[in-house]
Amino acid sequence: MAERVAALEVAQARLEERMQDHEDYRKKQNGTLQRLEEKLDRFYWWLVGLMGGVIASLILLLVNMGLGR
């Protein structure tokens, strides 16, 4: 009986260690995903600004063509 209890204690300790490793890994991954999300958000706004510039340029081109310049 004592051997089974000792084996269960060892198994429990191993599970606790594995769970702690898993939690540490998850925290690291969440931080990485958060940084990636921030980079994608900045890229999105860069593209929005670029598209706004292109649209403004096209509008000005059409206005100039319409005025015969």
ZADO-1210 file (C-alpha; in nm, 4 decimals, padded with zeros to 6 digits):
<atoms>
<atom x="00.0000" y="00.0000" z="00.0000" code="MET" pos="1"/>
<atom x="00.2833" y="00.2365" z="00.0864" code="ALA" pos="2"/>
<atom x="00.4400" y="00.1755" z="-00.2528" code="GLU" pos="3"/>
<atom x="00.1169" y="00.2692" z="-00.4309" code="ARG" pos="4"/>
<atom x="00.0876" y="00.5877" z="-00.2258" code="VAL" pos="5"/>
<atom x="00.4488" y="00.6784" z="-00.3053" code="ALA" pos="6"/>
<atom x="00.3893" y="00.6106" z="-00.6757" code="ALA" pos="7"/>
<atom x="00.0780" y="00.8281" z="-00.6694" code="LEU" pos="8"/>
<atom x="00.2687" y="01.1085" z="-00.4979" code="GLU" pos="9"/>
<atom x="00.5389" y="01.0933" z="-00.7645" code="VAL" pos="10"/>
<atom x="00.2791" y="01.0920" z="-01.0410" code="ALA" pos="11"/>
<atom x="00.1018" y="01.3883" z="-00.8851" code="GLN" pos="12"/>
<atom x="00.4286" y="01.5813" z="-00.8545" code="ALA" pos="13"/>
<atom x="00.5044" y="01.5112" z="-01.2209" code="ARG" pos="14"/>
<atom x="00.1583" y="01.6289" z="-01.3237" code="LEU" pos="15"/>
<atom x="00.1958" y="01.9474" z="-01.1203" code="GLU" pos="16"/>
<atom x="00.5323" y="02.0155" z="-01.2824" code="GLU" pos="17"/>
<atom x="00.3917" y="01.9529" z="-01.6300" code="ARG" pos="18"/>
<atom x="00.0953" y="02.1805" z="-01.5601" code="MET" pos="19"/>
<atom x="00.3286" y="02.4557" z="-01.4407" code="GLN" pos="20"/>
<atom x="00.5364" y="02.4181" z="-01.7575" code="ASP" pos="21"/>
<atom x="00.2177" y="02.4322" z="-01.9621" code="HIS" pos="22"/>
<atom x="00.0999" y="02.7478" z="-01.7853" code="GLU" pos="23"/>
<atom x="00.4384" y="02.9140" z="-01.8387" code="ASP" pos="24"/>
<atom x="00.4292" y="02.8219" z="-02.2081" code="TYR" pos="25"/>
<atom x="00.0741" y="02.9555" z="-02.2406" code="ARG" pos="26"/>
<atom x="00.1708" y="03.2871" z="-02.0811" code="LYS" pos="27"/>
<atom x="00.4659" y="03.3170" z="-02.3193" code="LYS" pos="28"/>
<atom x="00.2473" y="03.2371" z="-02.6200" code="GLN" pos="29"/>
<atom x="-00.0193" y="03.4861" z="-02.5122" code="ASN" pos="30"/>
<atom x="00.2454" y="03.7587" z="-02.4919" code="GLY" pos="31"/>
<atom x="00.3737" y="03.6678" z="-02.8367" code="THR" pos="32"/>
<atom x="00.0226" y="03.6704" z="-02.9814" code="LEU" pos="33"/>
<atom x="-00.0462" y="04.0077" z="-02.8237" code="GLN" pos="34"/>
<atom x="00.2671" y="04.1585" z="-02.9812" code="ARG" pos="35"/>
<atom x="00.1717" y="04.0074" z="-03.3172" code="LEU" pos="36"/>
<atom x="-00.1768" y="04.1545" z="-03.2892" code="GLU" pos="37"/>
<atom x="-00.0295" y="04.4989" z="-03.2186" code="GLU" pos="38"/>
<atom x="00.1961" y="04.4735" z="-03.5241" code="LYS" pos="39"/>
<atom x="-00.0943" y="04.3690" z="-03.7456" code="LEU" pos="40"/>
<atom x="-00.3023" y="04.6553" z="-03.6123" code="ASP" pos="41"/>
<atom x="-00.0289" y="04.9063" z="-03.7000" code="ARG" pos="42"/>
<atom x="00.0032" y="04.7483" z="-04.0461" code="PHE" pos="43"/>
<atom x="-00.3736" y="04.7724" z="-04.0955" code="TYR" pos="44"/>
<atom x="-00.3755" y="05.1440" z="-04.0163" code="TRP" pos="45"/>
<atom x="-00.0751" y="05.1972" z="-04.2450" code="TRP" pos="46"/>
<atom x="-00.2703" y="05.0320" z="-04.5266" code="LEU" pos="47"/>
<atom x="-00.5783" y="05.2427" z="-04.4490" code="VAL" pos="48"/>
<atom x="-00.3671" y="05.5594" z="-04.4717" code="GLY" pos="49"/>
<atom x="-00.2070" y="05.4442" z="-04.7938" code="LEU" pos="50"/>
<atom x="-00.5442" y="05.3620" z="-04.9465" code="MET" pos="51"/>
<atom x="-00.6745" y="05.7030" z="-04.8412" code="GLY" pos="52"/>
<atom x="-00.3837" y="05.8669" z="-05.0202" code="GLY" pos="53"/>
<atom x="-00.4461" y="05.6662" z="-05.3349" code="VAL" pos="54"/>
<atom x="-00.8152" y="05.7538" z="-05.3341" code="ILE" pos="55"/>
<atom x="-00.7386" y="06.1240" z="-05.2800" code="ALA" pos="56"/>
<atom x="-00.4894" y="06.1128" z="-05.5666" code="SER" pos="57"/>
<atom x="-00.7437" y="05.9506" z="-05.7978" code="LEU" pos="58"/>
<atom x="-01.0094" y="06.2065" z="-05.7067" code="ILE" pos="59"/>
<atom x="-00.7690" y="06.4916" z="-05.7772" code="LEU" pos="60"/>
<atom x="-00.6736" y="06.3311" z="-06.1076" code="LEU" pos="61"/>
<atom x="-01.0379" y="06.3051" z="-06.2103" code="LEU" pos="62"/>
<atom x="-01.1032" y="06.6656" z="-06.1067" code="VAL" pos="63"/>
<atom x="-00.8034" y="06.7846" z="-06.3092" code="ASN" pos="64"/>
<atom x="-00.9179" y="06.5816" z="-06.6107" code="MET" pos="65"/>
<atom x="-01.2666" y="06.7240" z="-06.5750" code="GLY" pos="66"/>
<atom x="-01.1319" y="07.0797" z="-06.5686" code="LEU" pos="67"/>
<atom x="-00.9237" y="07.0091" z="-06.8775" code="GLY" pos="68"/>
<atom x="-00.5833" y="07.0635" z="-06.7192" code="ARG" pos="69"/>
</atoms>
